[in-house]
Amino acid sequence: MGEDVLSEQETIRSHRFDRMAALAGAGARVGINYLKYYGRQAISGSADADALQELNAGEVFRTFSELKGGPLKLAQMLSIDQSLLPPAYAKQFAQAQYSAPPLSYPLVVRTFRREFGKDPREVFDSFEPKAAHAASIGQVHRASKDGRSLAVKVQYPGVADSLRSDLSVVKPIALQILGLRERDVAAYFREVETRLLEETDYAKELRSAMALSAACADLPNIRFPRYYPDLSGSRVITMDWIEGLPLDVFADGDASQILRNRIGQALWDFYAHQIHRLRVFHADPHPGNFLVSGEDLCVLDFGCTKTIESQFYAKQFAFLDPALDTNPVRLAAVMESMAIILPSDTPAQRANLLGLCKKSLSLLALPFRHGTFDFGNPAFMEAIYEFGEENRKNNTLRGMRGARGSADTIYLNRTFFGLYSLLSRLRANIKTPLPEGLIFLE
């Protein structure tokens, strides 16, 4: 990404119409690039399609980065699945995980004066004015106090308001593109809005971070920073600075298989403990939220967490029942309990949904089937990507009406997909037993 993208911003557009204009401007620039491309093709008979993709990806990501909030969070979420986007976009959007244009220091000072009535350098012994990392909701500065090296996360001003306006702009466009009716997916939009707005509540994030860190402290090869409530507020969180490699950098490096397995096992155990024992989990598994330090996996960000209610847990994880592989009646009952199959569905629709669900389980439940799993086999994720593409092209599935499933599945499914993606990138071979105490529906 060029230096112009990473240069400090003096402000963030927060008004709905300003943000709509920025997105429209990006669309217009992309359109002009296409006109130039087709013009060159018409005149010379050839044009560089890859260069066009890179140029357009840069335009889109530059706009998302400047707007931050919802658009940049969208880029971050899409970058978890590298198969969803053309290579040029995947490369650009991956930067949203921990690289975005930072805000200028005067805006940081303004936030501190609102929070503490002081300049950052009056709160800390030292405070680096240039952000070390910048992402969708806030940016991190390095600081020190009483001999401790600290990471200070500062929220972008107005980001909560911009998230609401971003979602209101994106919603009708998404409904039109996906061919969905608002009443069928209203609960899903409310869930996404709730989780995104929670990410702007730094007081909640601090509580979640301290509670989950304490509850997971005994897991092997997992580390957490120490948090400092007295140096935190509604828009600022202070924690220990941890040196290490971002998880994707580590995964793409030359680490030994033994270390890859150890880090992968720590990641699996971290999520298994939260989901199946604590029933509340870190729901943002992109590599920018994890560091590898020595032989430990360090978890850095708890902005997005999700609580699992007992009734939903029992219904959702009934899908891990091995008997479903050969018992379509039992599979249908589980699907009905989750409102994936509705009473109004025709026999043909039921058959279509049963077939899709059986194939989905043959892939997504595979890591649990034998107690160990080699995520280093590329065929696993390739099969998941191909299945997703088949679903997107399934006109029968797209045409089904009614509010299906539970909105609680959005972040749980996202978490498992992110977990599988990270473990595949690590090429980890790990233990993956069925959770203890599961009671399957009869």
C-alpha positions as CSV (number, residue, x, y, z in Angstrom):
1,M,0.0,0.0,0.0
2,G,1.4,3.4,-1.0
3,E,2.5,6.0,1.5
4,D,-0.4,8.3,0.5
5,V,-2.8,5.7,1.9
6,L,-0.9,5.4,5.2
7,S,-0.4,9.1,5.8
8,E,-2.1,10.5,8.8
9,Q,-5.7,11.7,8.6
10,E,-6.8,15.0,10.1
11,T,-10.4,14.0,10.4
12,I,-13.0,11.2,9.6
13,R,-16.1,11.9,7.7
14,S,-19.0,11.1,10.1
15,H,-22.0,12.6,8.3
16,R,-24.1,10.0,6.4
17,F,-24.2,12.1,3.2
18,D,-20.5,12.7,3.3
19,R,-19.8,9.0,3.7
20,M,-22.3,8.1,0.9
21,A,-20.5,10.7,-1.3
22,A,-17.1,9.1,-0.6
23,L,-18.4,5.6,-1.5
24,A,-20.1,7.0,-4.6
25,G,-16.8,8.7,-5.6
26,A,-14.9,5.5,-5.3
27,G,-17.5,3.8,-7.5
28,A,-17.1,6.5,-10.1
29,R,-13.3,6.2,-10.1
30,V,-13.6,2.4,-10.5
31,G,-16.0,3.0,-13.5
32,I,-13.6,5.5,-15.1
33,N,-10.8,2.9,-14.7
34,Y,-13.0,0.4,-16.6
35,L,-13.7,2.9,-19.4
36,K,-10.0,3.5,-19.8
37,Y,-9.3,-0.2,-19.8
38,Y,-11.9,-1.0,-22.5
39,G,-10.7,2.1,-24.5
40,R,-7.1,0.7,-24.5
41,Q,-8.4,-2.7,-25.4
42,A,-10.4,-1.3,-28.4
43,I,-7.5,0.8,-29.7
44,S,-4.6,-1.6,-29.2
45,G,-6.5,-4.9,-29.0
46,S,-5.0,-5.7,-25.5
47,A,-5.0,-4.4,-22.0
48,D,-3.7,-5.5,-18.6
49,A,-6.6,-7.0,-16.7
50,D,-4.5,-7.7,-13.6
51,A,-3.4,-4.1,-13.5
52,L,-7.0,-2.9,-13.7
53,Q,-7.9,-5.1,-10.7
54,E,-5.0,-3.8,-8.7
55,L,-5.9,-0.2,-9.5
56,N,-9.6,-0.7,-8.6
57,A,-8.8,-2.6,-5.4
58,G,-6.5,0.3,-4.4
59,E,-9.3,2.8,-5.0
60,V,-11.8,0.8,-2.9
61,F,-9.5,0.1,-0.1
62,R,-8.2,3.7,0.1
63,T,-11.8,4.9,0.5
64,F,-12.7,2.2,3.1
65,S,-9.5,3.1,5.0
66,E,-10.3,6.8,5.1
67,L,-13.9,6.2,6.2
68,K,-12.9,3.5,8.8
69,G,-15.8,2.2,10.8
70,G,-18.2,0.0,8.9
71,P,-16.5,-0.1,5.5
72,L,-13.1,-1.0,6.9
73,K,-14.7,-3.5,9.3
74,L,-16.4,-5.1,6.2
75,A,-13.0,-5.4,4.5
76,Q,-11.5,-6.9,7.6
77,M,-14.3,-9.5,7.8
78,L,-14.1,-10.4,4.1
79,S,-10.3,-10.8,4.3
80,I,-10.8,-13.8,6.7
81,D,-11.9,-15.8,3.7
82,Q,-9.3,-15.3,0.9
83,S,-11.5,-17.2,-1.6
84,L,-14.3,-14.6,-1.5
85,L,-12.4,-11.9,-3.3
86,P,-10.2,-11.5,-6.4
87,P,-6.5,-11.7,-5.5
88,A,-5.9,-8.0,-5.8
89,Y,-8.8,-7.2,-3.4
90,A,-7.8,-10.0,-1.0
91,K,-4.3,-8.6,-0.9
92,Q,-5.5,-5.0,-0.2
93,F,-8.3,-6.0,2.3
94,A,-5.9,-8.2,4.3
95,Q,-4.2,-4.9,5.4
96,A,-7.5,-4.0,7.2
97,Q,-6.5,-6.6,9.9
98,Y,-3.8,-4.3,11.3
99,S,-2.8,-1.6,8.9
100,A,-4.9,1.5,8.0
101,P,-4.1,5.2,7.8
102,P,-3.8,6.5,11.4
103,L,-5.4,9.6,12.8
104,S,-3.2,12.6,13.4
105,Y,-1.9,13.2,16.9
106,P,-4.0,16.3,17.7
107,L,-7.1,14.2,17.3
108,V,-5.6,11.6,19.8
109,V,-4.9,14.5,22.2
110,R,-8.5,15.6,21.9
111,T,-9.8,12.2,22.8
112,F,-7.5,12.0,25.9
113,R,-8.6,15.4,27.1
114,R,-12.3,14.2,26.9
115,E,-11.4,11.0,28.7
116,F,-8.9,12.2,31.3
117,G,-8.7,15.9,31.1
118,K,-5.0,15.6,30.2
119,D,-2.6,15.3,27.3
120,P,-1.4,11.7,26.7
121,R,2.1,12.7,27.9
122,E,0.6,13.9,31.2
123,V,-1.0,10.5,31.7
124,F,2.0,8.3,30.7
125,D,5.7,8.7,31.2
126,S,6.1,8.5,27.5
127,F,3.7,8.3,24.6
128,E,4.6,7.9,20.9
129,P,2.5,10.3,18.9
130,K,2.7,8.1,15.8
131,A,0.4,5.1,15.9
132,A,2.0,1.7,15.9
133,H,-1.1,0.0,14.4
134,A,-4.4,1.4,13.0
135,A,-7.5,-0.6,12.2
136,S,-11.2,-0.2,11.7
137,I,-12.4,1.0,15.1
138,G,-9.3,2.5,16.7
139,Q,-5.5,2.7,16.6
140,V,-2.7,1.6,19.0
141,H,0.1,3.8,20.4
142,R,3.1,2.6,22.3
143,A,3.6,4.2,25.7
144,S,5.3,3.6,29.0
145,K,4.6,4.1,32.7
146,D,6.4,3.1,35.9
147,G,8.8,1.0,33.8
148,R,6.1,-0.9,31.9
149,S,5.9,-1.0,28.1
150,L,2.3,-0.4,27.2
151,A,-0.1,-0.5,24.3
152,V,-2.7,2.2,24.3
153,K,-5.8,1.7,22.0
154,V,-7.5,4.9,21.1
155,Q,-11.0,4.9,19.5
156,Y,-11.6,7.0,16.4
157,P,-13.9,9.9,17.1
158,G,-17.5,9.5,15.9
159,V,-17.0,5.9,14.9
160,A,-20.2,4.6,16.6
161,D,-22.4,7.2,14.8
162,S,-20.7,6.3,11.5
163,L,-21.3,2.6,12.0
164,R,-25.1,3.2,12.3
165,S,-25.1,5.3,9.1
166,D,-22.9,2.9,7.2
167,L,-25.2,0.0,8.0
168,S,-28.3,2.0,6.9
169,V,-26.6,2.7,3.6
170,V,-25.3,-0.8,3.0
171,K,-28.5,-2.7,4.1
172,P,-30.8,-1.9,1.1
173,I,-27.9,-2.5,-1.3
174,A,-27.1,-5.9,0.2
175,L,-30.8,-6.9,0.1
176,Q,-31.0,-6.0,-3.5
177,I,-27.8,-7.8,-4.5
178,L,-28.6,-10.9,-2.6
179,G,-32.2,-11.1,-3.6
180,L,-33.4,-11.1,0.0
181,R,-36.5,-9.7,1.7
182,E,-35.9,-7.5,4.7
183,R,-38.4,-9.3,6.9
184,D,-36.6,-12.6,6.2
185,V,-33.2,-11.3,7.4
186,A,-34.1,-8.5,9.9
187,A,-32.9,-10.5,12.9
188,Y,-29.5,-11.1,11.2
189,F,-29.0,-7.3,10.5
190,R,-29.9,-6.5,14.1
191,E,-27.3,-9.0,15.3
192,V,-24.6,-7.6,13.1
193,E,-25.5,-4.0,14.2
194,T,-25.5,-5.1,17.9
195,R,-22.0,-6.7,17.7
196,L,-20.5,-3.9,15.6
197,L,-21.8,-1.2,18.0
198,E,-20.5,-3.2,21.0
199,E,-17.0,-3.0,19.5
200,T,-17.2,0.8,20.0
201,D,-17.9,0.3,23.7
202,Y,-14.4,0.2,25.2
203,A,-15.7,-0.1,28.7
204,K,-17.4,-3.4,27.7
205,E,-14.4,-4.6,25.8
206,L,-12.2,-4.0,28.9
207,R,-14.5,-6.0,31.1
208,S,-14.7,-8.8,28.5
209,A,-10.9,-8.8,28.0
210,M,-10.2,-9.1,31.8
211,A,-12.9,-11.7,32.4
212,L,-12.0,-14.0,29.4
213,S,-8.2,-13.6,30.1
214,A,-8.7,-14.7,33.7
215,A,-11.0,-17.6,32.6
216,C,-8.5,-18.8,30.0
217,A,-5.3,-18.2,32.0
218,D,-4.5,-21.8,32.7
219,L,-4.7,-22.9,29.0
220,P,-1.2,-24.1,27.8
221,N,0.7,-21.8,25.4
222,I,-1.9,-19.0,25.6
223,R,-0.9,-15.5,26.9
224,F,-2.8,-12.3,27.4
225,P,-1.7,-8.8,28.1
226,R,-2.4,-7.3,31.5
227,Y,-5.0,-4.6,31.4
228,Y,-5.0,-1.3,33.3
229,P,-8.5,0.0,34.2
230,D,-7.1,3.1,35.8
231,L,-5.5,4.1,32.5
232,S,-8.6,3.2,30.4
233,G,-11.9,4.8,29.7
234,S,-14.9,4.8,27.3
235,R,-12.6,5.5,24.3
236,V,-9.2,4.3,25.5
237,I,-7.9,0.9,26.6
238,T,-4.4,0.4,28.1
239,M,-2.7,-3.0,28.2
240,D,0.8,-4.4,28.2
241,W,2.8,-4.2,25.0
242,I,3.7,-7.7,23.8
243,E,6.4,-8.3,21.2
244,G,5.7,-11.0,18.7
245,L,4.8,-11.9,15.1
246,P,1.3,-11.4,13.8
247,L,-0.3,-14.8,13.3
248,D,-0.4,-14.7,9.5
249,V,3.3,-13.6,9.3
250,F,4.2,-16.5,11.6
251,A,2.1,-19.0,9.6
252,D,3.6,-17.9,6.3
253,G,7.2,-18.1,7.7
254,D,9.6,-21.0,8.2
255,A,8.5,-22.2,11.7
256,S,8.9,-25.9,12.4
257,Q,6.0,-28.3,12.2
258,I,6.3,-28.9,16.0
259,L,5.8,-25.2,16.7
260,R,3.0,-24.9,14.2
261,N,1.2,-27.7,15.9
262,R,1.7,-26.2,19.3
263,I,0.4,-22.8,18.3
264,G,-2.5,-24.4,16.4
265,Q,-3.4,-26.6,19.4
266,A,-3.4,-23.5,21.6
267,L,-5.7,-21.7,19.2
268,W,-8.1,-24.7,19.0
269,D,-8.1,-25.1,22.8
270,F,-8.7,-21.4,23.3
271,Y,-11.9,-21.5,21.3
272,A,-13.0,-24.9,22.6
273,H,-12.7,-23.8,26.2
274,Q,-14.7,-20.6,25.5
275,I,-17.4,-22.1,23.4
276,H,-18.1,-25.3,25.2
277,R,-17.2,-24.4,28.8
278,L,-17.5,-20.7,29.2
279,R,-20.3,-20.2,26.7
280,V,-18.9,-16.8,25.8
281,F,-16.2,-16.4,23.1
282,H,-13.9,-14.1,21.2
283,A,-15.8,-13.8,17.9
284,D,-13.2,-12.0,15.7
285,P,-10.7,-14.6,14.7
286,H,-8.6,-12.7,12.1
287,P,-4.8,-12.9,12.3
288,G,-4.4,-9.3,13.4
289,N,-5.9,-10.1,16.8
290,F,-3.2,-12.7,17.6
291,L,0.6,-12.6,18.0
292,V,3.1,-15.5,18.3
293,S,5.7,-14.8,21.0
294,G,8.2,-17.6,21.5
295,E,6.1,-20.7,21.9
296,D,2.9,-18.9,23.0
297,L,-0.1,-17.6,21.2
298,C,-1.0,-14.1,22.5
299,V,-4.6,-12.8,22.2
300,L,-4.8,-9.0,21.9
301,D,-8.3,-7.9,21.2
302,F,-11.7,-8.7,22.8
303,G,-13.8,-6.0,21.1
304,C,-16.2,-8.6,19.6
305,T,-17.4,-11.3,21.9
306,K,-20.6,-13.4,21.8
307,T,-22.5,-15.2,24.6
308,I,-24.1,-18.5,23.8
309,E,-27.4,-19.3,25.5
310,S,-27.9,-22.8,26.7
311,Q,-30.9,-23.6,24.5
312,F,-29.2,-22.4,21.4
313,Y,-26.0,-24.3,22.3
314,A,-27.9,-27.6,22.7
315,K,-29.6,-27.2,19.3
316,Q,-26.6,-25.9,17.4
317,F,-24.1,-28.5,18.6
318,A,-26.6,-31.3,18.0
319,F,-25.2,-31.0,14.4
320,L,-22.0,-32.7,15.7
321,D,-24.0,-35.9,16.4
322,P,-22.3,-38.7,14.2
323,A,-25.6,-40.4,13.8
324,L,-26.8,-37.6,11.5
325,D,-24.5,-38.8,8.8
326,T,-26.7,-41.9,8.2
327,N,-30.0,-40.9,9.7
328,P,-31.9,-38.4,7.5
329,V,-35.0,-38.4,9.8
330,R,-32.8,-37.4,12.8
331,L,-31.0,-34.7,10.7
332,A,-34.4,-33.3,9.6
333,A,-35.5,-33.1,13.2
334,V,-32.3,-31.1,14.2
335,M,-32.8,-28.8,11.2
336,E,-36.5,-28.2,12.2
337,S,-35.4,-27.4,15.8
338,M,-33.2,-24.7,14.4
339,A,-35.9,-23.4,11.9
340,I,-33.7,-24.2,9.0
341,I,-36.5,-26.4,7.6
342,L,-39.9,-24.6,8.0
343,P,-43.4,-26.2,8.1
344,S,-44.3,-24.2,4.9
345,D,-41.4,-25.9,2.8
346,T,-42.4,-28.1,0.0
347,P,-41.1,-31.7,-0.2
348,A,-38.6,-30.6,-2.9
349,Q,-37.4,-27.7,-0.8
350,R,-37.0,-30.0,2.2
351,A,-35.0,-32.5,0.1
352,N,-32.8,-29.6,-1.2
353,L,-32.1,-28.3,2.3
354,L,-31.4,-31.8,3.7
355,G,-28.9,-32.5,0.9
356,L,-27.1,-29.2,1.5
357,C,-27.0,-29.7,5.2
358,K,-25.7,-33.2,4.9
359,K,-22.9,-32.1,2.6
360,S,-22.1,-29.2,4.9
361,L,-21.7,-31.5,7.9
362,S,-19.5,-33.8,5.9
363,L,-17.1,-30.9,5.6
364,L,-17.5,-28.7,8.7
365,A,-17.8,-31.5,11.2
366,L,-14.9,-33.4,9.8
367,P,-12.3,-32.2,12.2
368,F,-14.4,-33.6,15.1
369,R,-14.9,-37.1,13.6
370,H,-11.6,-38.8,14.5
371,G,-10.2,-36.8,17.4
372,T,-7.3,-35.5,15.5
373,F,-7.1,-33.5,12.2
374,D,-4.5,-32.3,9.8
375,F,-5.4,-28.8,8.7
376,G,-2.2,-28.9,6.5
377,N,-4.2,-30.8,3.9
378,P,-5.2,-28.1,1.4
379,A,-8.1,-30.2,0.1
380,F,-10.1,-29.5,3.2
381,M,-10.4,-25.7,2.8
382,E,-10.7,-26.0,-1.0
383,A,-13.7,-28.3,-0.5
384,I,-15.3,-25.7,1.8
385,Y,-14.7,-22.9,-0.7
386,E,-16.2,-25.0,-3.5
387,F,-19.2,-25.8,-1.4
388,G,-19.7,-22.1,-0.6
389,E,-19.6,-21.3,-4.3
390,E,-22.2,-24.0,-5.1
391,N,-24.5,-22.5,-2.5
392,R,-24.1,-19.0,-3.9
393,K,-25.2,-20.3,-7.4
394,N,-28.1,-22.4,-6.0
395,N,-31.1,-20.5,-7.3
396,T,-33.5,-22.8,-5.5
397,L,-31.9,-21.9,-2.2
398,R,-31.9,-18.2,-3.0
399,G,-35.6,-18.3,-3.8
400,M,-36.7,-19.9,-0.5
401,R,-38.7,-17.5,1.7
402,G,-39.1,-17.1,5.4
403,A,-36.8,-16.2,8.3
404,R,-34.6,-19.3,8.7
405,G,-32.2,-20.3,11.4
406,S,-31.1,-18.2,14.4
407,A,-29.2,-14.9,14.2
408,D,-27.0,-16.3,16.9
409,T,-25.3,-18.5,14.2
410,I,-23.8,-15.6,12.4
411,Y,-20.8,-15.0,14.7
412,L,-20.5,-18.6,15.7
413,N,-20.2,-19.7,12.1
414,R,-17.9,-16.8,11.3
415,T,-15.7,-17.9,14.3
416,F,-15.5,-21.5,13.2
417,F,-14.7,-20.5,9.6
418,G,-12.0,-18.1,10.8
419,L,-10.6,-20.7,13.1
420,Y,-10.4,-23.3,10.3
421,S,-8.8,-20.8,8.0
422,L,-6.1,-19.8,10.6
423,L,-5.4,-23.5,11.4
424,S,-5.1,-24.3,7.7
425,R,-2.8,-21.4,7.2
426,L,-0.7,-22.7,10.1
427,R,-0.8,-26.2,8.5
428,A,-1.4,-27.5,12.0
429,N,-2.0,-31.2,12.9
430,I,-3.8,-31.1,16.2
431,K,-6.1,-33.0,18.6
432,T,-9.8,-32.1,17.9
433,P,-12.0,-34.2,20.2
434,L,-15.8,-33.9,20.4
435,P,-16.7,-31.5,23.3
436,E,-17.3,-33.3,26.6
437,G,-20.8,-33.5,27.9
438,L,-22.7,-33.0,24.6
439,I,-26.2,-34.5,24.8
440,F,-27.6,-35.2,21.3
441,L,-31.3,-34.9,20.5
442,E,-33.2,-38.2,20.4
